[in-house]
Amino acid sequence: MHMADLGDVRLHYRIDGPEDGAPVVFANSLGTDMRLWDPILPLLPAGLRILRYDKRGHGLSTCPPAPYAMGTLVSDVERLMDMTGFADACFVGLSIGGLIAQGLAVKRLDLVRSMVLSNTSAKIGTKDMWADRIAAVETGGIEALADATMTRWFSKAFLDTPELELWRNLLVRQPDAGYAGCSAAISGSDFYATTATLRLPTLGIAGSEDGATPPDLVRETAALVPGSTFKLIRKAGHLPCVEQPQEYADILTEFLTGTGHI
């Protein structure tokens, strides 16, 4: 485990793989930490240089007072990549991680060679929706949202498995201020115009039962980038890397190979 001291925040991060490996950066969803990617990492090709991190207010990173701005979240990973020597990387972002990917690609195309927009959009939800969630967290903690969040995150079949408790616990044990802070960042983000200016290899991934970012929304966002591709994973919700890790890893591997990253 490592901590990057960026001055205004300290980010928990981990690097796996050889120093000369093809760089891949993973940014996880709201209410999760870097463990979100554990199910797929053993299924990816050997030799990748992988950077994972807990965004501010999540996991083992520090939790500044809410609210946060999306520009701040983008700057966090920009500084982390500069510090750790990650450039010309494939950036894999899920949900809010996908928003961070879009913002970073517009700001620092030298850092992002290609991007995977997983279960995300150029704009997620409405200001009123996020204001309601922030108010609920401030009143009753993340626990107040946990059951409804599980139904958006997972397929009906997964909701009946013992593993559901792992992910519910992961959610409710994130800092309330971190969840509220990142919710505010999502609320203020609309990347439709800027993402449409991007010209880089792009893959959209959606889960057929995603109640947070439905497949058509993900497809629409990926299509903003000319030449992008789109993959739908069936029997999965908002976190297909958890429910269908082999298929997710196969799709990601195909993209890395097809774009010449490996």
For each residue, the residues with C-beta under 8 A, 3 or more apart:
1: 12 14 60
2: 12 13 14 15
3: 10 11 12 13 60
4: 10 11 13 53 79 80 83 84
5: 10
6: 9 10 11 76 79 80 83
7:
8: 64
9: 6 56 61 62 64 76
10: 3 4 5 6 61 62
11: 3 4 6 53 54 55 56 61 62 76 80
12: 1 2 3 33 34 53 54 59 60 61
13: 2 3 4 34 51 52 53 54 80 84
14: 1 2 34 51 52 53
15: 2 49 50 51 84
16: 41 48 49 50 52
17: 21 47 48 49 50
18: 21 47 49
19: 49
20: 49
21: 17 18 47 48 49 50
22: 47 48 49 90 256 261 262
23: 48 49 51 86 87 88 89 90
24: 48 49 50 51 89 90 91 92 256 261
25: 50 51 52 77 81 86 89 90 91 92
26: 34 36 37 50 51 52 92 93 97
27: 53 55 77 91 92 93 94 96 97 98 100 101
28: 32 33 34 36 37 52 54 55 58 94 95 97
29: 32 36 94 95 96 97 119 238 239
30: 95 96 179 182 183 186
31: 58 142 149 170 171 174 179
32: 28 29 35 36 58 167 170 171 174 239
33: 12 28 36 54 58 59 60 170 174
34: 12 13 14 26 28 37 52 53 54 59
35: 32 38 59 170
36: 26 28 29 32 33 94 239 241 242
37: 26 28 34 40 41 52 241
38: 35 41
39: 43 241 242 245
40: 37 43 44 241 245 248 249 252
41: 16 37 38 44 50
42:
43: 39 40 245 246 249 250
44: 40 41 48 50 249 252 253
45: 48 253 256 262
46:
47: 17 18 21 22 262
48: 16 17 21 22 23 24 44 45 256 262
49: 15 16 17 18 19 20 21 22 23 24 86
50: 15 16 17 21 24 25 26 41 44
51: 13 14 15 23 24 25 26 80 81 84 86 89
52: 13 14 16 25 26 28 34 37
53: 4 11 12 13 14 27 34 61 77 80
54: 11 12 13 28 33 34 58 59 60 61
55: 11 27 28 58 59 61 73 76 77 96 97 100 182
56: 9 11 61 62 63 64 68 72 73 76 178 181 182
57: 61 63 64 66 68 174 175 177 178 179 181 182
58: 28 31 32 33 54 55 61 63 174 175 178 179 182
59: 12 33 34 35 54 55 174
60: 1 3 12 33 54
61: 9 10 11 12 53 54 55 56 57 58
62: 9 10 11 56
63: 56 57 58 175 177 178 181
64: 8 9 56 57 68 177 181
65: 177 181
66: 57 134 177 178 180 181 184
67: 134 180 181 184 185
68: 56 57 64 72 73 181 182 184 185
69: 72 73 184 185 188
70: 73 74 99 100 103 185 186 188 189
71: 74 75 103
72: 56 68 69 75 76 185
73: 55 56 68 69 70 76 77 96 99 100 103 182 185
74: 70 71 77 78 100 103 104 107
75: 71 72 78 79
76: 6 9 11 55 56 72 73 79 80
77: 25 27 53 55 73 74 80 81 100 104
78: 74 75 81 82 104 107 108 111
79: 4 6 75 76 82 83
80: 4 6 11 13 51 53 76 77 83 84 86
81: 25 51 77 78 84 85 86 87 89 111
82: 78 79 85 111
83: 4 6 79 80
84: 4 13 15 51 80 81
85: 81 82
86: 23 25 49 51 80 81 89 111
87: 23 81 110 111
88: 23 110 111 113
89: 23 24 25 51 81 86 111 112 113
90: 22 23 24 25 112 113 114 115 116 255 256 259 261
91: 24 25 27 101 104 105 111 112 114 115 116
92: 24 25 26 27 97 101 115 116 118 252
93: 26 27 96 97 98 99 100 101 102 115 116 117 118 120
94: 27 28 29 36 97 98 118 119 120 239 241
95: 28 29 30 98 99 118 119 120 124 212 213 238
96: 27 29 30 55 73 93 99 100 120 124 182 185 186
97: 26 27 28 29 55 92 93 94 100 101 118 120
98: 27 93 94 95 101 102 117 118 119 120 121 221
99: 70 73 93 95 96 102 103 120 121 122 124 185 186 189 191
100: 27 55 70 73 74 77 93 96 97 103 104
101: 27 91 92 93 97 98 104 105 112 115 116 117 120
102: 93 98 99 105 106 115 117 122 191 194 195 198
103: 70 71 73 74 99 100 106 107 189 191 194
104: 74 77 78 91 100 101 107 108 111 112
105: 91 101 102 108 109 112 115 195 198 200
106: 102 103 109 191 194 195 197 198
107: 74 78 103 104
108: 78 104 105 111 112
109: 105 106 112 198 200
110: 87 88
111: 78 81 82 86 87 88 89 91 104 108
112: 89 90 91 101 104 105 108 109 115 200
113: 88 89 90 200 201 259 261
114: 90 91 200 201 202 203 255 259 261
115: 90 91 92 93 101 102 105 112 200 201 202 203
116: 90 91 92 93 101 202 203 204 205 252 255
117: 93 98 101 102 120 202 203 204 205 218 221 222
118: 92 93 94 95 97 98 204 205 206 218 240 241
119: 29 94 95 98 205 206 207 210 212 213 218 238 239 240
120: 93 94 95 96 97 98 99 101 117 124 213 218 221
121: 98 99 124 213 217 218 220 221
122: 99 102 190 191 192 195 221 224
123: 189 190 191 192
124: 95 96 99 120 121 186 189 212 213
125: 129 130 186 187
126: 129 130
127: 130 131 187 188
128: 131 132
129: 125 126 132 133
130: 125 126 127 133 134 183 184 186 187
131: 127 128 134 135 187
132: 128 129 135 136
133: 129 130 136 137 145 183
134: 66 67 130 131 137 138 180 183 184 187
135: 131 132 138 139
136: 132 133 139 140 144 145
137: 133 134 140 141 142 144 145 176 179 180 183
138: 134 135 176 180
139: 135 136 144
140: 136 137 143 144
141: 137 144 172 176
142: 31 137 145 146 171 172 174 176 179
143: 140 146 172
144: 136 137 139 140 141
145: 133 136 137 142 148 149
146: 142 143 149 150 168 171 172
147: 150 151
148: 145 151 152
149: 31 145 146 152 153 171
150: 146 147 153 154 159 164 167 168 171
151: 147 148 154 159 211
152: 148 149 210 211 212 237 238
153: 149 150 167 211 212 237 238 239
154: 150 151 158 159 164 167 209 237 238 239 242 243
155: 158 159 207 208 209 235 236 237 243
156: 159 160 209
157: 160 161 235
158: 154 155 161 163 164 237 242 243
159: 150 151 154 155 156 164
160: 156 157 164
161: 157 158 164
162: 165
163: 158 166 167
164: 150 154 158 159 160 161 167 168
165: 162 168 169
166: 163 169 170
167: 32 150 153 154 163 164 170 171 239 242
168: 146 150 164 165 171 172
169: 165 166 172 173
170: 31 32 33 35 166 167 173 174
171: 31 32 142 146 149 150 167 168 174
172: 141 142 143 146 168 169
173: 169 170
174: 31 32 33 57 58 59 142 170 171 178 179
175: 57 58 63 178 179
176: 137 138 141 142 179 180
177: 57 63 64 65 66 180 181
178: 56 57 58 63 66 174 175 181 182
179: 30 31 57 58 137 142 174 175 176 182 183
180: 66 67 134 137 138 176 177 183 184
181: 56 57 63 64 65 66 67 68 177 178 184 185
182: 30 55 56 57 58 68 73 96 178 179 185 186
183: 30 130 133 134 137 179 180 186 187
184: 66 67 68 69 130 134 180 181 187 188
185: 67 68 69 70 72 73 96 99 181 182 188 189
186: 30 70 96 99 124 125 130 182 183 189
187: 125 127 130 131 134 183 184
188: 69 70 127 184 185
189: 70 99 103 123 124 185 186
190: 122 123 193
191: 99 102 103 106 122 123 194 195
192: 122 123 195 196 224
193: 190 196 197
194: 102 103 106 191 197 198
195: 102 105 106 122 191 192 198 221 224 225
196: 192 193 224 225
197: 106 193 194
198: 102 105 106 109 194 195 202 224 225
199: 225 226
200: 105 109 112 113 114 115 225
201: 113 114 115 227 228 255 259
202: 114 115 116 117 198 222 225 227 228 229
203: 114 115 116 117 222 228 229 230 231 251 252 255
204: 116 117 118 218 219 221 222 223 228 229 230 231
205: 116 117 118 119 218 230 231 233 240 248 251
206: 118 119 210 213 214 215 217 218 219 230 231 232 233 240
207: 119 155 210 215 232 233 236 237 238 239 240 243 244
208: 155 215 232 233 234 235 236
209: 154 155 156 235 236 237
210: 119 152 206 207 213 214 215 218 236 237 238 240
211: 151 152 153 214 237 238
212: 95 119 124 152 153 237 238
213: 95 119 120 121 124 206 210 217 218 238
214: 206 210 211 217 218
215: 206 207 208 210 218 219 232
216: 219 220
217: 121 206 213 214 220 221
218: 117 118 119 120 121 204 205 206 210 213 214 215 221 222 230
219: 204 206 215 216 222 223 230
220: 121 216 217 223 224
221: 98 117 120 121 122 195 204 217 218 224
222: 117 202 203 204 218 219 225 228 229 230
223: 204 219 220 228 230
224: 122 192 195 196 198 220 221 228
225: 195 196 198 199 200 202 222 228
226: 199
227: 201 202
228: 201 202 203 204 222 223 224 225
229: 202 203 204 222 255
230: 203 204 205 206 218 219 222 223
231: 203 204 205 206 251
232: 206 207 208 215
233: 205 206 207 208 236 240 243 244 247 248 251
234: 208 244
235: 155 157 208 209 243 244
236: 155 207 208 209 210 233 239 240 243 244
237: 152 153 154 155 158 207 209 210 211 212 240 243
238: 29 95 119 152 153 154 207 210 211 212 213
239: 29 32 36 94 119 153 154 167 207 236 242 243
240: 118 119 205 206 207 210 233 236 237 243 244 247 248
241: 36 37 39 40 94 118 244 245 248
242: 36 39 154 158 167 239 245
243: 154 155 158 207 233 235 236 237 239 240
244: 207 233 234 235 236 240 241 247 248
245: 39 40 43 241 242 248 249
246: 43 249 250
247: 233 240 244 250 251
248: 40 205 233 240 241 244 245 251 252
249: 40 43 44 245 246 252 253
250: 43 246 247 253 254
251: 203 205 231 233 247 248 254 255
252: 40 44 92 116 203 248 249 255 256
253: 44 45 249 250 256 257
254: 250 251 257 258
255: 90 114 116 201 203 229 251 252 258 259 261
256: 22 24 45 48 90 252 253 259 261 262
257: 253 254 260 261 262
258: 254 255
259: 90 113 114 201 255 256
260: 257
261: 22 24 90 113 114 255 256 257
262: 22 45 47 48 256 257
